[in-house]
Amino acid sequence: MTVEVALSVMAGAGVAYLLVCDEDDQCTDSVTAAQLAVVRAGSAYTDRVRVRDVLARRRSPGVLALSG
């Protein structure tokens, strides 16, 4: 799911965060609308950035965040 779609889903559902599940439907993480908004406002953002990319960067020490 892209960041843009995730933000739209959150806005439509009136929620502040999404739970992220793996292929076995196990909850692995969560992401907030505020976190995604920061990514979307960043200079590295494109409409192809996916939520999993945001989460991977957040977990990887030494990797620059999309928000710069």
Biopython code that builds the backbone (N, CA, C, O; Angstrom):
import numpy as np
from Bio.PDB.StructureBuilder import StructureBuilder

atoms = [
    (1, "MET", "N", (0.847, -1.161, 0.000)),
    (1, "MET", "CA", (0.000, 0.000, 0.000)),
    (1, "MET", "C", (0.901, 1.234, 0.000)),
    (1, "MET", "O", (1.881, 1.304, 0.742)),
    (2, "THR", "N", (0.557, 2.189, -0.831)),
    (2, "THR", "CA", (1.351, 3.412, -0.874)),
    (2, "THR", "C", (0.999, 4.318, 0.300)),
    (2, "THR", "O", (-0.041, 4.158, 0.939)),
    (3, "VAL", "N", (1.877, 5.259, 0.565)),
    (3, "VAL", "CA", (1.644, 6.230, 1.631)),
    (3, "VAL", "C", (0.364, 7.006, 1.356)),
    (3, "VAL", "O", (-0.433, 7.235, 2.266)),
    (4, "GLU", "N", (0.167, 7.406, 0.119)),
    (4, "GLU", "CA", (-1.022, 8.189, -0.238)),
    (4, "GLU", "C", (-2.309, 7.401, 0.013)),
    (4, "GLU", "O", (-3.275, 7.941, 0.552)),
    (5, "VAL", "N", (-2.320, 6.138, -0.374)),
    (5, "VAL", "CA", (-3.499, 5.292, -0.144)),
    (5, "VAL", "C", (-3.717, 5.096, 1.354)),
    (5, "VAL", "O", (-4.851, 5.162, 1.830)),
    (6, "ALA", "N", (-2.649, 4.858, 2.092)),
    (6, "ALA", "CA", (-2.770, 4.672, 3.542)),
    (6, "ALA", "C", (-3.371, 5.909, 4.201)),
    (6, "ALA", "O", (-4.239, 5.791, 5.065)),
    (7, "LEU", "N", (-2.917, 7.085, 3.801)),
    (7, "LEU", "CA", (-3.464, 8.319, 4.366)),
    (7, "LEU", "C", (-4.935, 8.487, 4.005)),
    (7, "LEU", "O", (-5.726, 8.956, 4.823)),
    (8, "SER", "N", (-5.302, 8.109, 2.795)),
    (8, "SER", "CA", (-6.710, 8.189, 2.385)),
    (8, "SER", "C", (-7.578, 7.221, 3.183)),
    (8, "SER", "O", (-8.681, 7.571, 3.602)),
    (9, "VAL", "N", (-7.079, 6.008, 3.391)),
    (9, "VAL", "CA", (-7.816, 5.015, 4.185)),
    (9, "VAL", "C", (-8.010, 5.530, 5.605)),
    (9, "VAL", "O", (-9.104, 5.435, 6.162)),
    (10, "MET", "N", (-6.951, 6.074, 6.187)),
    (10, "MET", "CA", (-7.038, 6.607, 7.549)),
    (10, "MET", "C", (-8.045, 7.745, 7.639)),
    (10, "MET", "O", (-8.851, 7.798, 8.568)),
    (11, "ALA", "N", (-7.995, 8.651, 6.676)),
    (11, "ALA", "CA", (-8.927, 9.785, 6.680)),
    (11, "ALA", "C", (-10.364, 9.301, 6.536)),
    (11, "ALA", "O", (-11.257, 9.784, 7.232)),
    (12, "GLY", "N", (-10.588, 8.354, 5.640)),
    (12, "GLY", "CA", (-11.929, 7.824, 5.423)),
    (12, "GLY", "C", (-12.475, 7.074, 6.622)),
    (12, "GLY", "O", (-13.672, 7.121, 6.906)),
    (13, "ALA", "N", (-11.587, 6.380, 7.324)),
    (13, "ALA", "CA", (-12.005, 5.602, 8.494)),
    (13, "ALA", "C", (-12.013, 6.437, 9.770)),
    (13, "ALA", "O", (-12.538, 6.012, 10.799)),
    (14, "GLY", "N", (-11.432, 7.616, 9.694)),
    (14, "GLY", "CA", (-11.375, 8.470, 10.874)),
    (14, "GLY", "C", (-10.475, 7.934, 11.970)),
    (14, "GLY", "O", (-10.775, 8.067, 13.156)),
    (15, "VAL", "N", (-9.357, 7.320, 11.559)),
    (15, "VAL", "CA", (-8.419, 6.757, 12.533)),
    (15, "VAL", "C", (-7.073, 7.473, 12.439)),
    (15, "VAL", "O", (-6.747, 8.074, 11.415)),
    (16, "ALA", "N", (-6.308, 7.401, 13.507)),
    (16, "ALA", "CA", (-5.017, 8.077, 13.559)),
    (16, "ALA", "C", (-3.848, 7.151, 13.230)),
    (16, "ALA", "O", (-2.729, 7.618, 13.019)),
    (17, "TYR", "N", (-4.102, 5.839, 13.185)),
    (17, "TYR", "CA", (-3.018, 4.904, 12.886)),
    (17, "TYR", "C", (-3.557, 3.659, 12.191)),
    (17, "TYR", "O", (-4.749, 3.358, 12.244)),
    (18, "LEU", "N", (-2.643, 2.947, 11.537)),
    (18, "LEU", "CA", (-2.954, 1.663, 10.912)),
    (18, "LEU", "C", (-2.063, 0.598, 11.522)),
    (18, "LEU", "O", (-0.893, 0.843, 11.816)),
    (19, "LEU", "N", (-2.624, -0.580, 11.708)),
    (19, "LEU", "CA", (-1.822, -1.734, 12.094)),
    (19, "LEU", "C", (-1.316, -2.384, 10.815)),
    (19, "LEU", "O", (-2.067, -2.543, 9.852)),
    (20, "VAL", "N", (-0.056, -2.755, 10.809)),
    (20, "VAL", "CA", (0.560, -3.369, 9.641)),
    (20, "VAL", "C", (0.706, -4.855, 9.925)),
    (20, "VAL", "O", (1.277, -5.249, 10.942)),
    (21, "CYS", "N", (0.185, -5.680, 9.015)),
    (21, "CYS", "CA", (0.212, -7.137, 9.193)),
    (21, "CYS", "C", (1.049, -7.791, 8.105)),
    (21, "CYS", "O", (1.187, -7.259, 7.004)),
    (22, "ASP", "N", (1.605, -8.954, 8.428)),
    (22, "ASP", "CA", (2.365, -9.715, 7.444)),
    (22, "ASP", "C", (1.431, -10.634, 6.660)),
    (22, "ASP", "O", (0.211, -10.580, 6.816)),
    (23, "GLU", "N", (2.022, -11.478, 5.815)),
    (23, "GLU", "CA", (1.223, -12.365, 4.966)),
    (23, "GLU", "C", (0.456, -13.418, 5.758)),
    (23, "GLU", "O", (-0.469, -14.039, 5.233)),
    (24, "ASP", "N", (0.835, -13.623, 7.022)),
    (24, "ASP", "CA", (0.123, -14.562, 7.893)),
    (24, "ASP", "C", (-0.900, -13.856, 8.778)),
    (24, "ASP", "O", (-1.407, -14.441, 9.735)),
    (25, "ASP", "N", (-1.199, -12.608, 8.459)),
    (25, "ASP", "CA", (-2.141, -11.780, 9.220)),
    (25, "ASP", "C", (-1.711, -11.551, 10.663)),
    (25, "ASP", "O", (-2.549, -11.356, 11.544)),
    (26, "GLN", "N", (-0.413, -11.576, 10.899)),
    (26, "GLN", "CA", (0.131, -11.264, 12.217)),
    (26, "GLN", "C", (0.528, -9.791, 12.241)),
    (26, "GLN", "O", (1.232, -9.318, 11.349)),
    (27, "CYS", "N", (0.078, -9.076, 13.255)),
    (27, "CYS", "CA", (0.415, -7.661, 13.379)),
    (27, "CYS", "C", (1.917, -7.530, 13.626)),
    (27, "CYS", "O", (2.454, -8.119, 14.565)),
    (28, "THR", "N", (2.583, -6.760, 12.784)),
    (28, "THR", "CA", (4.029, -6.614, 12.897)),
    (28, "THR", "C", (4.462, -5.208, 13.283)),
    (28, "THR", "O", (5.579, -5.011, 13.761)),
    (29, "ASP", "N", (3.588, -4.233, 13.080)),
    (29, "ASP", "CA", (3.963, -2.846, 13.353)),
    (29, "ASP", "C", (2.722, -1.975, 13.271)),
    (29, "ASP", "O", (1.625, -2.452, 12.981)),
    (30, "SER", "N", (2.912, -0.711, 13.527)),
    (30, "SER", "CA", (1.845, 0.264, 13.322)),
    (30, "SER", "C", (2.475, 1.532, 12.771)),
    (30, "SER", "O", (3.674, 1.766, 12.927)),
    (31, "VAL", "N", (1.661, 2.332, 12.135)),
    (31, "VAL", "CA", (2.141, 3.590, 11.569)),
    (31, "VAL", "C", (1.044, 4.629, 11.758)),
    (31, "VAL", "O", (-0.139, 4.336, 11.584)),
    (32, "THR", "N", (1.444, 5.839, 12.113)),
    (32, "THR", "CA", (0.465, 6.896, 12.350)),
    (32, "THR", "C", (0.337, 7.799, 11.130)),
    (32, "THR", "O", (1.223, 7.859, 10.277)),
    (33, "ALA", "N", (-0.768, 8.482, 11.075)),
    (33, "ALA", "CA", (-0.980, 9.455, 10.002)),
    (33, "ALA", "C", (0.080, 10.546, 10.075)),
    (33, "ALA", "O", (0.548, 11.027, 9.043)),
    (34, "ALA", "N", (0.458, 10.936, 11.272)),
    (34, "ALA", "CA", (1.484, 11.972, 11.435)),
    (34, "ALA", "C", (2.825, 11.513, 10.861)),
    (34, "ALA", "O", (3.517, 12.296, 10.210)),
    (35, "GLN", "N", (3.196, 10.254, 11.096)),
    (35, "GLN", "CA", (4.448, 9.724, 10.544)),
    (35, "GLN", "C", (4.412, 9.731, 9.020)),
    (35, "GLN", "O", (5.385, 10.111, 8.370)),
    (36, "LEU", "N", (3.291, 9.311, 8.461)),
    (36, "LEU", "CA", (3.174, 9.276, 7.005)),
    (36, "LEU", "C", (3.135, 10.679, 6.413)),
    (36, "LEU", "O", (3.645, 10.903, 5.315)),
    (37, "ALA", "N", (2.542, 11.615, 7.122)),
    (37, "ALA", "CA", (2.492, 12.998, 6.641)),
    (37, "ALA", "C", (3.894, 13.599, 6.569)),
    (37, "ALA", "O", (4.196, 14.363, 5.653)),
    (38, "VAL", "N", (4.743, 13.259, 7.525)),
    (38, "VAL", "CA", (6.128, 13.734, 7.503)),
    (38, "VAL", "C", (6.850, 13.177, 6.283)),
    (38, "VAL", "O", (7.580, 13.899, 5.604)),
    (39, "VAL", "N", (6.646, 11.901, 6.007)),
    (39, "VAL", "CA", (7.267, 11.274, 4.835)),
    (39, "VAL", "C", (6.771, 11.945, 3.560)),
    (39, "VAL", "O", (7.563, 12.263, 2.673)),
    (40, "ARG", "N", (5.464, 12.158, 3.469)),
    (40, "ARG", "CA", (4.880, 12.764, 2.270)),
    (40, "ARG", "C", (5.414, 14.176, 2.044)),
    (40, "ARG", "O", (5.548, 14.605, 0.898)),
    (41, "ALA", "N", (5.716, 14.894, 3.100)),
    (41, "ALA", "CA", (6.232, 16.260, 2.983)),
    (41, "ALA", "C", (7.724, 16.302, 2.661)),
    (41, "ALA", "O", (8.256, 17.362, 2.333)),
    (42, "GLY", "N", (8.399, 15.163, 2.751)),
    (42, "GLY", "CA", (9.840, 15.110, 2.526)),
    (42, "GLY", "C", (10.226, 15.254, 1.065)),
    (42, "GLY", "O", (9.433, 14.966, 0.169)),
    (43, "SER", "N", (11.439, 15.698, 0.835)),
    (43, "SER", "CA", (11.919, 15.937, -0.527)),
    (43, "SER", "C", (12.106, 14.646, -1.325)),
    (43, "SER", "O", (12.097, 14.686, -2.556)),
    (44, "ALA", "N", (12.275, 13.507, -0.659)),
    (44, "ALA", "CA", (12.475, 12.230, -1.352)),
    (44, "ALA", "C", (11.161, 11.531, -1.686)),
    (44, "ALA", "O", (11.168, 10.453, -2.281)),
    (45, "TYR", "N", (10.047, 12.127, -1.313)),
    (45, "TYR", "CA", (8.744, 11.475, -1.503)),
    (45, "TYR", "C", (8.340, 11.429, -2.974)),
    (45, "TYR", "O", (8.489, 12.406, -3.707)),
    (46, "THR", "N", (7.826, 10.273, -3.386)),
    (46, "THR", "CA", (7.140, 10.128, -4.672)),
    (46, "THR", "C", (5.851, 9.367, -4.397)),
    (46, "THR", "O", (5.673, 8.806, -3.316)),
    (47, "ASP", "N", (4.964, 9.350, -5.366)),
    (47, "ASP", "CA", (3.694, 8.643, -5.166)),
    (47, "ASP", "C", (3.862, 7.124, -5.174)),
    (47, "ASP", "O", (2.879, 6.392, -5.058)),
    (48, "ARG", "N", (5.083, 6.653, -5.310)),
    (48, "ARG", "CA", (5.346, 5.209, -5.294)),
    (48, "ARG", "C", (5.900, 4.709, -3.963)),
    (48, "ARG", "O", (6.119, 3.509, -3.797)),
    (49, "VAL", "N", (6.128, 5.609, -3.024)),
    (49, "VAL", "CA", (6.644, 5.202, -1.710)),
    (49, "VAL", "C", (5.578, 4.388, -0.997)),
    (49, "VAL", "O", (4.423, 4.802, -0.892)),
    (50, "ARG", "N", (5.982, 3.228, -0.513)),
    (50, "ARG", "CA", (5.051, 2.311, 0.143)),
    (50, "ARG", "C", (5.241, 2.360, 1.658)),
    (50, "ARG", "O", (6.314, 2.706, 2.153)),
    (51, "VAL", "N", (4.199, 2.014, 2.369)),
    (51, "VAL", "CA", (4.251, 2.000, 3.832)),
    (51, "VAL", "C", (5.362, 1.074, 4.307)),
    (51, "VAL", "O", (6.070, 1.408, 5.256)),
    (52, "ARG", "N", (5.530, -0.072, 3.675)),
    (52, "ARG", "CA", (6.583, -1.004, 4.107)),
    (52, "ARG", "C", (7.970, -0.379, 3.963)),
    (52, "ARG", "O", (8.866, -0.688, 4.749)),
    (53, "ASP", "N", (8.164, 0.502, 2.964)),
    (53, "ASP", "CA", (9.445, 1.191, 2.806)),
    (53, "ASP", "C", (9.689, 2.154, 3.963)),
    (53, "ASP", "O", (10.807, 2.269, 4.465)),
    (54, "VAL", "N", (8.643, 2.834, 4.372)),
    (54, "VAL", "CA", (8.739, 3.756, 5.508)),
    (54, "VAL", "C", (9.115, 2.985, 6.770)),
    (54, "VAL", "O", (9.990, 3.407, 7.525)),
    (55, "LEU", "N", (8.452, 1.861, 6.992)),
    (55, "LEU", "CA", (8.723, 1.053, 8.183)),
    (55, "LEU", "C", (10.127, 0.464, 8.146)),
    (55, "LEU", "O", (10.796, 0.405, 9.177)),
    (56, "ALA", "N", (10.580, 0.031, 6.985)),
    (56, "ALA", "CA", (11.924, -0.545, 6.859)),
    (56, "ALA", "C", (12.985, 0.499, 7.181)),
    (56, "ALA", "O", (13.971, 0.195, 7.852)),
    (57, "ARG", "N", (12.795, 1.707, 6.715)),
    (57, "ARG", "CA", (13.759, 2.771, 6.999)),
    (57, "ARG", "C", (13.751, 3.142, 8.476)),
    (57, "ARG", "O", (14.786, 3.482, 9.048)),
    (58, "ARG", "N", (12.579, 3.075, 9.080)),
    (58, "ARG", "CA", (12.458, 3.404, 10.499)),
    (58, "ARG", "C", (13.190, 2.370, 11.356)),
    (58, "ARG", "O", (13.721, 2.712, 12.412)),
    (59, "ARG", "N", (13.225, 1.123, 10.917)),
    (59, "ARG", "CA", (13.853, 0.038, 11.686)),
    (59, "ARG", "C", (15.343, -0.101, 11.426)),
    (59, "ARG", "O", (16.047, -0.728, 12.219)),
    (60, "SER", "N", (15.837, 0.464, 10.343)),
    (60, "SER", "CA", (17.223, 0.244, 9.940)),
    (60, "SER", "C", (18.128, 1.375, 10.417)),
    (60, "SER", "O", (18.061, 2.485, 9.888)),
    (61, "PRO", "N", (18.972, 1.106, 11.411)),
    (61, "PRO", "CA", (19.898, 2.149, 11.864)),
    (61, "PRO", "C", (20.878, 2.500, 10.757)),
    (61, "PRO", "O", (21.332, 1.627, 10.017)),
    (62, "GLY", "N", (21.192, 3.754, 10.651)),
    (62, "GLY", "CA", (22.152, 4.192, 9.650)),
    (62, "GLY", "C", (21.547, 4.489, 8.298)),
    (62, "GLY", "O", (22.255, 4.931, 7.394)),
    (63, "VAL", "N", (20.257, 4.259, 8.132)),
    (63, "VAL", "CA", (19.596, 4.559, 6.867)),
    (63, "VAL", "C", (18.903, 5.898, 7.010)),
    (63, "VAL", "O", (18.189, 6.134, 7.985)),
    (64, "LEU", "N", (19.110, 6.763, 6.051)),
    (64, "LEU", "CA", (18.490, 8.079, 6.109)),
    (64, "LEU", "C", (16.987, 7.968, 5.976)),
    (64, "LEU", "O", (16.486, 7.188, 5.166)),
    (65, "ALA", "N", (16.278, 8.729, 6.754)),
    (65, "ALA", "CA", (14.820, 8.761, 6.678)),
    (65, "ALA", "C", (14.396, 9.520, 5.436)),
    (65, "ALA", "O", (15.111, 10.404, 4.964)),
    (66, "LEU", "N", (13.241, 9.175, 4.912)),
    (66, "LEU", "CA", (12.725, 9.861, 3.736)),
    (66, "LEU", "C", (12.480, 11.333, 3.995)),
    (66, "LEU", "O", (12.544, 12.142, 3.070)),
    (67, "SER", "N", (12.202, 11.694, 5.233)),
    (67, "SER", "CA", (11.892, 13.080, 5.543)),
    (67, "SER", "C", (13.141, 13.950, 5.602)),
    (67, "SER", "O", (13.060, 15.166, 5.776)),
    (68, "GLY", "N", (14.291, 13.310, 5.456)),
    (68, "GLY", "CA", (15.540, 14.039, 5.378)),
    (68, "GLY", "C", (15.888, 14.677, 6.656)),
    (68, "GLY", "O", (16.924, 15.335, 6.755)),
]
sb = StructureBuilder()
sb.init_structure("model")
sb.init_model(0)
sb.init_chain("A")
sb.init_seg("    ")
for serial, (resi, resn, name, xyz) in enumerate(atoms, 1):
    if name == "N":
        sb.init_residue(resn, " ", resi, " ")
    sb.init_atom(name, np.array(xyz, "f"), 0.0, 1.0, " ", f" {name:<3s}", serial, name[0])
structure = sb.get_structure()
